[in-house]
Amino acid sequence: MSRVCEITGKGRQIGHNVSHANNKTKRTFLPNLQNVTLMSEALGRSVRLRVSTHGLRSVEHVGGLDNWLLKTRDESLSLRARRLKREVAKKASEATA
């Protein structure tokens, strides 16, 4: 399983451990990923996603999973999130029509 947030696309970063003697060794910085269950208002069901804590705060700030998916570009979303976005957009268009 890759260490990438499914809704923000945030992944691992590479940097250096720097010692007191200024020796540099490679290391990775991993995102704080959590398995969460988010509620989709449009679909009327819950969805399990692997999300970073930063992504979770962003979803809460925007006003829920549905708003986040509709406002986010497809490039940063995972395949599962893109499918979910299509379902939400379809339900939203049915509700307005």
Disulfide bonds with the S-S distance in Angstrom:
none
